Amino acid sequence: MNNNEIVFEKVLQEFSEKLPKFSDGKINYSESNKAPVLTCFVKYNDKILLLKRSNEVRVYQGLWNSVAGYLDEFRPLEEKAREELREELGITADLIKQTKMGQPYEMIDNNVQKIWIIFPVLVELNKKPAIKLDWEHTEYQWISPSELKKFDVVPSLDKTLAKVL
């Protein structure tokens, strides 16, 4: 188990003991002012995938982001990243060349009154996929990392990306 997995296990244990659970056993962060999340960048060749958040998501509607999700159950981070890629984009494990984990960090967002514990991940693909967006996003663009500053992105997305590039 690597250091990120150890940090993840410790963080999740703390929340699991304090917070209520949904009927499926996943941790419910809706009333918590702190939550661990996975932020997963998809890379193909020298481009990364940006996704525009829909108006149906709880926070950051209309802003650009990568694949993201609450860390709400005990399972390996890489497995959670693969699940999010499949659910949000239709990307399957056979398209993944390699996965890289970045150092987790805390980001305070006073606008949404939440402290995010961000676990950055970079998934490099061996083939450009046919993207199938789910309800969380309305559009996508492949960009070079230097173009990120041209987009209206979720807070600290540039910092998160720097942790995996």
Secondary structure by P-SEA (a helix, b strand, c coil): ccaaaaaaaaaaaaaaacccccccccccccccccbbbbbbbbbcccbbbbbbbcccccccccccccbbbbccccccaaaaaaaaaaacccccccccccccccbbbbbbbcccccccccbbbbbbbcccccccccccccbbbbbccccccccccccaaaaaaaacc
